[in-house]
Amino acid sequence: MKLQTLIVDDSAFMRLLLSDVLSSDPGLDVIGTAKDGLEAVKMTKKHRPDVIVMDMEMGEYNGLYAIKHIMEQCPTPIMILSSVGNTNLEPIFDALRLGAVDYMNKPVRGGSKIRTMDQELISRLKGINKARPQIVKNNQQVQNTAPKKKKKSSDRFEILIIGASTGGPSAVEQIIISLQDEIDVPIVICQHMPPNFIDPFVRRINSRTPLNVMLGTPGMEPRKGNVIICPGDANLELKRRGKSGKVQLVASEKTFKEYNNPSINAIMLSAAAVYKDASLGVLLTGMGKDGAKGMKAIGESGGLTVAQDEASSVIFGMPKAAIEAGKVDQVLDIKEIGTYLISVT
């Protein structure tokens, strides 16, 4: 059965071009187009499309307006396709928090370049078909019901690795904000994300937490109070260096069939090898199977593993693969993960 697709863009030329591109695939059926967010909400309620391709800048009734009202009235997987991400990524992150599932940058020169990315767009639209849009409310982001930690003479865990893909930015943001400053384990995050999205993502998370959020670079040492986010153009590993025994991030030359740049498996497998039973792995929403091998390695080394549950995952692919590998200790709703991490660290 063909995927019923709605196109939303204020440019008549872009609506026509996207209709032509998407209709060329036998698995897609463009059931309509809308010129702004208001029309998009009406058409979504009327036609109930399987997926939506949405521009962001459309005058008064923009993409944020459409996403907010669609998610409130008839939640539908939405792919953002907008040039706004070329200059300002904050609206993209806000759209993801409101429930949009995925995002692609519209080429700077618009229509003439769309055809160069047609297969990626089609593939990703098909990938989000089964997504469950999740809305992250502001009060969910900051709520932390965990009791204040008491001073302990020794802690079990020395590293926390968090992996995420599709649907991950909002999930990662929610967890880090919920941790506040009540966790004293170094955190490394591997989020599948285009390289140009990483720096704004680091700044956004850093502005919302007392923890120190930074971009990971080779030679950096994981330290308590720091959150390191892997770059989007390389695989990183953890290595214990020299006589001092200090652990550092290093660039990895390994490639992984599940995903590369950044690979969740790369950072998790190395964490299991270096920290063994002192490693803690968390795998969040995402397509594919990246992270399953890493979670298994952490579990087999005696570490603790946590996977996001299906109900709160935008796409359950990665957590499901890890669970099926048989080495997941806890399966939790996204709203519970932060509190749980505080309780065990």
Disulfide bonds with the S-S distance in Angstrom:
none
